[in-house]
């Protein structure tokens, strides 16, 4: 583990404006037209929001920020972070009921929100006693004018900040239990982007990146925004997921942060092109979908099938994954094109990793200060000697490659005393085209595989007895499986599994 000098978000904005000036930093679509904002512009606009906040609040407060990814979202989120207050991001689809409950727990006193959230914002202002001020992103132009560099409020953006104090609280969704607010200092939030790259050709000045994941997630905000701000990339905001195909052609990115589902979907489009146009080379088909410059896809958030990685390699595209945890500041390992396909990259130089009873544990200077107002839960996630317990099972090699094999809380403990990772079994289904979703769990000392089939695939292939076909596939799987990993029963679903906010299947409580 190394230590590095960590700038604040304020310093990143100032450095970006000084180093890259009026070159384009953010591109986005507005009313069908491409809009551009420079490094100087986002610094200046963020300062205006900072001044507005400091003029409105006479002490350090917790401020909720709610909105889809947009230029205004970045400006308002940055404005909070450079104002010395605490940013608390929430997803724009949050209900009034959940927001009110979390606002109370998080001591929210101000709300900054996108126009689409206006009705909910008004309702929250009426039912949340602590919520004293609300401000819409729609008032941005007015704020930029009133709180400009030449206004009477100009000196409000000049103050000394403490990087060790809390800067952001992120409420983790989790798969079970009460949401917990991860408190990160400025040093933790920004420190996590100061690692040494294993792949040096990704983050260079002027490289075009397409941002498709929500900015209220830590990985996207710190990676697609803060890291690209530091490195001088040009960030193109995708907007809605349905616009990805069009924006790939419009912006011609070199790098994209994605989840495996997106990579799989776009690979399907490439395969369709190749079937319809046999004269195309695989790379030509890939460029027809992704654009001519595509080279890197950085995956996270879910299991990445090594077979998918291999297929992308044949297209001249590096699809690699990293691994992280909000409580660790975000990143623990990052992609490396020389690492094994099955790994989650190599551990960053900011982190030390060890395993205890199979669990991956981390020590890093970017670790959280704790869960907001939850001292017992904070204590539980750390070992007695100060290592962060990730809850993931895996191992690290001598050359710092990290491998994840399952989750501690999901382990199936059989009467024989053997521990079985359901994720290890679920991954065996990843190459089965008939399987859309699968969940493996224990019940009455037996292992159950509950499957939501791909009904469109079954219809296209003329498969009438889906259950029989799945049982046949599982029987073949069992022939080479360890005795403890034998699947005793297949259960077929007619509706998808319930998901968490980030799209992960909600697991059942294991019953053995």
N, C-alpha and C positions, 0 to 999 in steps of 0.2 A: 504494500500500500504506500502511495506517495502522497505528499501534500502539495497543493498548488495555490498560488495567489488567485483568489476568486473575486471577479468584479461583481458589482450589483447590476440589476436591470437598468438602473439609471446610467451607470457607467457603460454598459453594453450599447445603449441607445446613443450616448455621446460619442463613443468610439466609432460606432457604425456611421454616424453622420460625418464625423471628421475624416474617416478613412475612405468611405465609399461615396460620400456626398450626395449628389443629385442623381446618381445612377438608380435604376429601378430596383426596389426591394420587394414590393407587394404588387401582384396583378390579380384582378378579379373581374367578374362580369356584372355589369349593372345595366338593366334595361337593354340587354342584348349586345352591349358594347364592352370592350376591354378597357378597364380603368387601370391606371398605374400610380403608385405612390413611391416616393424615393425614401432613402434612409434618413435624409434630413426632414422630410415631411412627417414621417411617423414619430420621429423624436420630438418635433415641435408640437404636433397634435397631442401626444401623450403628456407633454408638459402642461398644456392647457387644461386637460382633464385633471391632472395633479393639482393645479392651482384651484380649480373649482371645488375639489374635494376638501382641500385644506382651508378654503374660505368657508365651506359649509360646516365642517366638523372642527370643533375646538380641542379635540383630544384624539388619541389613537383609537380607532374603532374597527370592527369587523364589517366588511362590505361584501354583499352578495353580488356576483356577476352572472347574468343569465342571458344566453343567446347562442345562436348557431354561429359557426365560423364565418367571420366577415372582417373587413378592415376595421369597422367600428368596434367589433368585439376586441380585437387586438389592441386598439388604442385605449379603450376604457379599462381593459385588464391591466395594461401597462401603466396607465394613469394611477391606478390603485397601488401598484407595486412600487412606483417611484414617489408616492406621496407619504410613505412611512406608515401607511395603514395596512390592514390585513385583507387580502383577497380571498373570497370563498366562492369558487365556481360551482355552478349547478347546471345540470342538463336542461335544455329549454322545454323538454316535454314533461318536466316535473309537475305533479299535481299541486293544487293549492293546499290540500290537506297535508301532503308530505312536506312541502316547502314550509308551511307554518310550523310544523313540528321541528324541522331541522333548523329553521331560523331561530327558534327559541333556544334550542340546544347550543347553537353556534353564536348566540348573542349578536345577531345581525342588527345593525342600526341604520344601514343604508343599502338601497338596492339599485343597481344599474342594470338595465334590461333592454332587449330588442323590442321593436314595435309590436311584434306578434304576441308578446307576453303582456301587453298593456292591461288587458282586462284582469288577468290574474294578479298583476302588480297592484292594481287598484284595490282588489279584494284583500290582498295580503296587508296592504297599508291600513286597512280597516280592522283587521283581526289580530294583528301582531303589535302589541303595545310598545315594544322596544324599537320598532321600525319607524324612525323619525323622518327619513327622507327617501324619496324615490326619484330616479332620473332616467329618462329614456335615451337610447342611442340616437333617436331621432332629433335630439336637441344638440347634436354634435356641432353643427355649423355655428349655432348661437354661442356655444361654449368656446369654440376656437376664436371667435371674434371678441367676446367679452373678456376672456382670460388670456389674451395674446401676450407676446413678449413685450409689447409696448404699453400694455394696460397698467392700471394702478395696482393690479394684483401680481405683477411680474416677479416680485421678490419672494412670493409664496413657494416657488419651486426651488428656492435656494435654502437648504438646511443640511445638517450633518445627519447621516443615517447610520443606524447600528445594524450591521449585517448578521449579528448573532441573534437578533430578536426575531420573533415570528413574522413571516411575510405572507404565508399562504396556508390555508386549511383545505385539504381535499377529502371529501367524504367518499370513502371506498364503498363500492357496491357490495362486494362479497357475494357468496352464494347462500349464506345463511346468517341469521342473527341480526343484531342492531347495527346500523351503519356507524362507522367510527371516523372521526375527523382527524386525519393525519396532519400534524403541524410541522411545517418545514420553515427553517430560517432562510434568509436570503442566501447565505453561504451554501446551504443544502440545495436549494432550488437551482441556483446558477452553477454551483460547484460541480454538479453532476454532468455538465456539458463540457467540462475542462479536461476530459480524459484524452490520452494519446490514441489516435486512430490506428487500427490494424490495416485498414484499406485506405491508402492515402489519396486515391483518385476520386473520392466521392464528394467531399465537402471543400470545394475550391471556389474562389471568387468568380462570380458570374454564372456558375452552374445553375441550371433551371431545375427546380423541384416542384412537384405537384403535391399539394396538401389535400388529402381526401378524408382524413379521420377528424373527429370532433376536437376542437381546441380546448374544451373543458376537461379533456383527459390529459393527465400530466405528461405522458409520453409525447403526444402531439404538440402540446404547448412548448415543452422544453426542447423538443427535437426540431419540429418544423418551423418554430418561431425563434426561440432564444438561440439555439445553436446555429441556425442559418443566419441570424442577425450577426452573430460573432464572426462567422466565416465568410459573409458577404455573398451568399447565394441569392438567387431571385426566386421568391416563393409565389407560386400561382395557387390561388384558393379555388378549390373545385366547386364548392357549393353543395348541391344535392347529389346523392349517390347516383341518381339516374343520369347525371350529366357527365359521368366519368369518360365514357367513350368519346363524346364530342370534345371534351377538354383535353384529352390526351393528344388529339390531332391538332387542336388549337394552340396548345402551349409547348408541345414537343419536349417533355421533360427528360432529364437524364436519370433522375432518382425519384422514387416514390416510397413513402411509408404506407404499408398496407396491412391487412389481416389476410390469413390464408384463403378465406372465402372469396375475396376479390381476385386474388391471383388465380384461383381455380376457375372462376367465372370468365376471366379474360383469356385464359388459356383455351377454354372452350370455344371462344370466338375465333382464336387463331386456328384451331383444328378445323372448324367449319370452313374457314377461308381456304385452307389447304385442300380440303375435299372438293370444294367447288372450283378451285384453280390449281390443278396439278402441276402447272408450269412454274408456280411460285416456289422459291426456296423457303425453308423454315424461317430464316431471318427476315426475308421479305414479308412474309405473312405477319411476323411479330411486329415489324415496323408499321405495317398497315393498321394494326390495332393500337400499338403503344406510341407510335411516332418514331422518327428516324434516329433520335438521340438516346433512346432508352438503354440503360446499362445496368442499373441497380434497383432491386426491389427489396426493401427492408421490412421484414415481417415480424409481427409480435401479437400478443394477446390470445393466441390459441396454438394448438399443436400444428406443426408444419410437417407434412408428409415428405420424407426424403425423396420419394419417387417424383413429387412435384418439383423439387429442387433440381433433380436430374433432368427432367423434361425442359425446364427453363434454361439450364446450361446449354442444351442443344440449340437453343434459339439465340445464344450469345447474350443472355441476360443472367446476371447473378441474382438469384433469389436466396437470401440468407436471413436467418433470424437472430434476434437478440433476446435478452431476458432481463426482467426488472421487477421492481416492487415499489409502490409509492412510498412505503415506509423507509426504503433505502435511499430516497431522493429521486429515484426512478430507475436508472440503469445499474445493472450488475454485470452483464456481459453484452458485447456488441458483435455485429456480424464480422466475419473474416472469411474471405474466399478460399483460404487455405485450410480451414477447419473442416472436420467431418460433417457430412450432410445431416447426420443425426444429432449433432450438437446444437446448442443455442448460442454458438459463438464462443469468444474468449472473454474471460473475466477482465474488466477494465483495470488499469493500473491504479485507480483510486481505491479499489476494493481488495480485501483479503477474504477468501472463502475457505470454509472447512465443512466437514460433515460429521455429525454426531448421531449415532444410531440411524444412519442413512439420511438424516435431514440436512439440507443445505443451510448453513449459517453464515452470516456476513458481518464484517466489521468495516466501516467506511466513514470518512469524515462528513459525508452528506446524509447520514442517518437522521431520521425525524427526531424532534425533541420529545415527542410523545403523542398520544391520542388526546384530543381536546377534552379537558374535564373528565377524563376516564383513567385515573391513576392505576386502578387494578388491572385493567386491560393492557395498559402500557407495560406494567411490570411483567405480565405473563408472556409478552412477546420477546422479551430479552432473557438471555441466560444469566446466571449469577455472575459470570465474568464479562458481561457486557456485549455479547454477540447477538445480532438480530436473527430471530428464528423465522425462516421464510415459510415454513410449512410444506415445502416441496421436498420430494425425495430425489436423490440423484448423486452425482459424483463429479469431481474435477480432476483432470489429468495433470501431469507434471508441466505440460506446456500451456496450462490454464484454459484448456477447452472444458466447457461445462455441459453436462448432460442431465436432463430432467427425466425422471421415470414415473413420477406420480405425486400424489398429495398425501401428506401424513393423515389428514382427517378423513380421507376417502378409503384408507386401507381396509380391506376385508380380512378380519382375523378369524381363521377357521378353528374348529375345535381341536385340531392337531397342533395349534399354536403357530401355524405358518401364516405369514402376512402376505396378502395378495394385493397388488396394485391394479385397480380396475382400469386405469388409463392404459396400462401395458397391454391389456386384453383388447380394449377399445381400438387401439391403433392397428390391430390386425384386420379390422374391418375397413380401414381407410381406402384400400384399393378395390373394395367391392362396389361396383357401380349400382347395384340394387339397393344398397344401404345409404339412406339420406342422413339419418342420425341414429346414434346408438348410445345406450347407457348400460353399463355393467354394474351390478351391485350384488350384495350377499343377502340371502334370505333362508332361514332355517338350515344353516350350514351348507347351503348350495349356492352356486354362482348362476345368476340370471343375466341374460342379455336381452334387454328390451329395445326393439328396433322400430324406427319409423322409416318405412321403405321409400324409395324413389318410385312413386306410382306412375309417373310419366315414362320412366325408363322401362318399367315392367310392361306397360301398355305397348310401347314401341317394339319391345322384344317378344311380345305375345306370351308373356308369363302370366298364366291364370291363377295358379296355386302359389302365391307369393310365400306363404308360410312354409310350405314343403320345400321350396327352393332355398329359403334361408336356413332351414334345418339341415338340408343337405350340405350347404356351405360350412355350417358350424361343425357338423360331423367330421368334415375334412380337416377343419382347423384343430379339432380335438385330437386327431390322430398323431399330431406332432407336438402337442402341448404337454407341459408338465402336469403331473397328477393333480396338483393343487390349483391349476389354471383351467381345469376342464369345465366347460359350460354345461350346466345340467338342463337348462330350459331356455327356449326362445319365446319371447312374447312380442307379438306384432301390434303396433299402434296404428290408428287411422288418423291421428292428429299429431302435429309436431310437439316436442317437449316444451315446457315452459322455460323461458330464458331470463337471465339477469339483464340489467341495463346494457352491458357491453356485448350481449349476445351469447353468453355461455349457458349451457344447459344447467338448470337447477337440479342438484342431486337429491336423491332420496336419502333418508337416514338409513344406514345399513342395518339390517336385522339379521343377526346370526343366532 
